[in-house]
């Protein structure tokens, strides 16, 4: 299971930039000043990209920690943190 978490970390790292690229690409394709729908409005795309960029960055950080095997041993209580000094980094 730990190996699976590690390799899924690579998938999360790759998904972050791909999500941002996909949103920016869609914004360039759909923004049209002559368009009548909300999807053609650049303000909507600025808001969407502004909201999802930190989420994508968090996805990459989560993937980095998974790739570095930080989630292999997760304590279930604060007592475990006090008993095992290797969990306190």
N, C-alpha and C positions, 0 to 999 in steps of 0.2 A: 504494500500500500504506500509506503514511503517513496518508493521509486516512481509510482504513479503520480504522487503529489509533485515530485521533482520535475517530471516531464510535462505535467500540466502547467507548471510554472513557466516553461518556455512558450506555451500556447498563450498564456495570459500576457507575457511580455510582448509577444507579436500582435496580439489583438488590440492593444492600446493605440499604437501608431496607425494601424489599419482602420480603426474606428474613426480617428481624427481625420485621416486622409479621405475616408468615405464621406464624412460629413462635409468637408470642404469641397470635395469634388461635386457632391450633390448640390451644394449651394451655388457653385459656379454654373452648373447646368440649369438649375431651376430659377435663379433670379432673373427676372425680366421686368424692366420698368413698365412695359406696355401690358403686362399680365394683369388679370383681374382677380386671381385667387390669392389666398394668404401665402401659399407656398412660393409665390413670385416676389414676395416682399423681403428685401434684404434684412430688415430689422428682425424678423422672425428667425432668420438663419444666424444672425449674430448672437441672438439669445440662446438658440439651441447649441451652437458651437461653444459659447461661453459656459454653458451648464455642463456639457458632456466632456469638455477637455479635462477638468480636474478629476472627473470620474475615470477617464481613460488613463490619466497619470497614476491614480490610485490602483488601477488594475495592473499597471506595469510594476509598481512598487510591490504589490501583493505577489506577483509572479517572480520578482527578484528574490523575495524572501523565501518563496517556495523552492526556487532553484538552489538557493544556498542552504536548504534543509533546515530552516529555522522552525518549521512546524512539525518536525519529526517527534519531538517530545513536548507535549503541551501539558502544563500542570492543570489539575482540576480544582485546586484550591490554593489559597495563600499559604497554608501549612506546608504544602509540598515545596513551595519556593523557599521557605525557611529551612527545610530539611535537606534539600539538594542544592548546594551552592553552584552547580554547573548550570542550573536554569537561570541564574541571575547573571546576565552579561553586561 
